[in-house]
C-alpha cells in the first residue's frame, strides 16, 4: 500500500469513525443511564437518512435536512419512549429487546411502504463536492466536513456531560438512578431527555451518512450492529468510550477495505473479540 493511499484510508477511517461515534453515543448514554437495551436505535438512523433523501429531493438542499431530520427523529424517539418504552423499564432485558425490535421492524416497513424497497442515492452538497488539499494529499471536502461536524458535536457533548447540571445528572444516574430520584430530580423527565438526545444524535449520523452510502431500507440492521460493536469496544456507558470505539472501528474497516476487501466487515468483529478477550469491560468501560 502506497503512503498516499494509506493516508487517504486513515482519513477516510476518521470520517467513518466519527459517524459511528454519533450513531453509538446515544445508545451508550441510554444504556449507561437507564440500563435499557434499545434495538430501535438503528431505525432512528434509518428514518433520518430517508428524511435526508426526501428533503434533498424536494428542496435540493441537504442543509435543511441537517436541522430538520435530527429534530424530527428526536421527537419520534420521545413519542416512542412516552407511549411504549417507559412501561418496560422495570421489565427483563429480554422484553425490552423484543419490544424495541418490533418498533424497529415497524419503522423499517413504514419506510418500505413510503419509499419502496430499492436503494436510493443522496447527492453530496454542491458546496462540498470538491476536494481539499492537505499538504501533498487530496481528500474529499464532504468527508472532511463530516469529521468537523462530528468533532464539534463531540466537544458540545463533552461540555454538556462534564460542565452542566444535566450532565451531572446523567453522570450520577449512570451510577445510581435511584439515588438521583431520592435527590428530588424527576428521573422520568431525565429518561425522556436522554432518549430525545440519543434519537437526535442517531438522526444526525443518518443525515451525514446518506450522501456517503446512499439509503436503503435495511441499513438500520448494519447500523445497529456497528453501534453495538463500538460501545462494546469502547466501553458501555461512557462518552469517551464511544468516541474511541468509533474511531478504532472506522480505522479498522477503512484500512482493511484496501488490504482485504472481502474481510473488512469480519475484521470489525475480530477487533471486538480481541478487545473483549483483553478487557471485557471495553477500552474505557466501567461496567
N, C-alpha and C positions, 0 to 999 in steps of 0.2 A: 504494500500500500504506500503510495507516494505521500510526502509530507503535506502537500496541499489537500489531498483527498482526506487525510487523517484529520486535519484542522477543520475541514468542512463538516465531517461527520461528528466531530466533537461539538462544534457549534450547533449542528442540527440536533444532536442529543440534548443540548441545553434547552433548545426551544421545545422539543417534545417533553422533556422532563418538567419544564415549568407548567405545561398544560396538565401533565399528570399530577403535579402538586395541587393545582387549582381543583382538579377533579377529586382528589383524595382528601384534601384538608377538611372539607365539610364533613365527610364521612368519619374521619378520625375525631373531630370535635364532638360530633353527635355521640359516638361510642364512648369517648372519654368522659363526657358529662352524664350521659343517660344510660350507659351500658346497653344501648339499643342497637340491634343489628338491622340495618336498613338496606334491604335488597332492592328498593325502589330508587336508590341514588343514581344508578346508571340511566334510568328512564328520565330523570330530570335533565341530564346531559343530552339525551336524545331529543327531548321536546325543544330545548333551547337551540340545538343545531338545526332542527327543521323550522323553527321560528326565524332563524337567521336566513335560511333558504327562502322562505316565503316573503320576508320583508325585503330582502335584497332583490328578489324577482319583481316585486311590486313597486318598489321605490328606487331601485338602483343603488341603494346606499346601505352598506353593512354597518355604518356608524350608528344608524338608528337602532339596528338590531343589538348592537353592543350595549345599549342602555335598556331598551325595551325587554329583550329576552331574559336577562338575569332577574329583572324586577318581576316579570310575569311568572317566571319559574319559582321565585321566592314566594309569591302569592299562592301558587299552586301547592308548594310544599306546606305552607301554613294551612291551607284548606284540607289537604290530606291528613295532616297531623291533628287538626282540631276535630275533624269529622270522624276519623277512623283510628289513627295510630295511638292517640293518647289513651285509648281504652285498653291498650295492650302492654303498657309499660311494666305492669306487675306480673305479666304472664311469662311463661318459659320462653327462652330464645327460639325454640322450635316454632312456636306460634307466631312470633314476630317475623321470622324468616318466611313462613308460609303466607302471611298476610301481605307483607311488603313485596314478595314475589308476585302475588296476584295483582297488586297495584301496578307493578312494572309491566306485566303482561297486558293489562288493560290499556295502559298508556301506549304500549307498542302497537297494539291492534288498532287503537284510535288513529295513530299516525299512518298506518297502512290504509285505513278507510279513507282518510282525508287526502293523503299524498300518493297512495299507490305503493306497490312492493318494490319498485325499481329504484336503484341508486340515482342520485342527482348531484350535479356539480354546483358549487358555490364559488363565484368568481372572486379573486383577490381584489381588494380595493385598488382603483386606478392609481391613487397616490402612492401606493406601496407595491406596485407591480414590478419595479425595477430591482436593481442590485445595489449593494453598499460595498465599498472597498475598505477592508480592514487591513491596512498595510498592503502586503502583496496578495492578500486573499480576497476573494469575491464571495459575498453572501447575500441571499435574497432579502430584500428590505422588509417584506412582510414577516418573515421568521424572526428577524431582529426585533421588529415591533412587538411580536408576541412575547419575546423574552423580557422586553422593557415593561410591558403592561403587567405581566405576571410578577415581575420584581417589585413594581410599585404596589401591587396588591399585597404581596408578601410583607413588605415593610409596613403597610397600613394595618394588616392583621396583627403583626408583632406589636405595633403601638397599642391597638385595641386590647390585646390579650395581656400585655405587660404594664400598661400605663393608664388604664381606665377602670372605672368601677365595674362595668360589665365584664371586663377581662378578669378582674379579681374574683367575681362571682363564678365565672367559668372555671378558673383555676381551683377555687375552693370546691366547686361542685364536682370536679373530676376526682377529688379526694373523698368527698362525702356529701352527696346531695341532701341527705337527711340533716346534716349539720347546718347546711345553708338554709334549709327550711326553718330550723329552730331559731335562726338569727332573724326571722321575720321577713325574709325575702320570698317573694312569690315564685316558687320553683316552677310552677306551671307556665308562667309567662317566660321564664328563662328558657325552658324547654322549647317553647314556641319560637322564641327569637333565634335559638340555635338551629332549629330546623329551617327557618327562613334564610339564615346566613349560609347554611350548607347548601340549600337549593340554589341560592344566588351564585355561589362560587361554582357549583357544577354547571349552572347555566352559562356563566362566563366562559368556562372551559369549552362548552359545546359550541359557542359562537366563534371563539378563536380557532377551534379545530376544524370547523366546517370548510373554510377555504383550502385547508391543507389536505384533507382526506375526502371531501365531499360528504354527502349524507346518505344513509341507507337505514332501513327500519330496524336492523339487528345490531347496530353499532353500540347499543346500550349494553349488550352482553359482554362485548370486548372491553368496554369502558369499566364496567363493574369489576371484571376480573383483574384488570390493571390496577384499579383503585385498591382492591384488597391486597394485591401483591405489594404495592407501595407502602401501605400502612403496616403490613407485616414486616417488611424490610426495615422501614424507618422506626417503627415502634408505635403501638396503639396509644392514642390519646394525646399526642404531642404535635405542636405546630412545626417545630424544628425537624421532627422525625419525618413528617410528610414532605418537607422540602428536601431533606437529604435523600429520602427514599425515592422521590420523584425524579430527582436529578440522576441518581445512580441507575435507576431502571431505564431512563431515557438514554443515557450514555451507552449502556449495555446493548439496548435494542438498536441504536443508530450505528454503532461501530460493528456489531455482529451482522447487520444487514449488508455490509460490504464484505466482511471476511467469510461469512457463512450465511447467505441469504435464506436458505431453507430452514436454518435452525435459529433464526433471530428470536422468534417467539419462544422457542424452547429454552433459550439461554436466559430469558427473563425469569422463568420458573426455576431454572438451575441456580441463578443468583439468589433467589428467595430461599431455596433449600440450603444453600451454603450459609446464609445468614442465620437461619433457624438452628442449624447444627452448631454454629459458633456462639450464637447469642439468641436464645429462644425468645426473649422479650423484644427483639429488634435492636437496631443500632443505637437508638436513643430512647428506647421504650422504658416504661416504669411498671408495666403490668406483668 
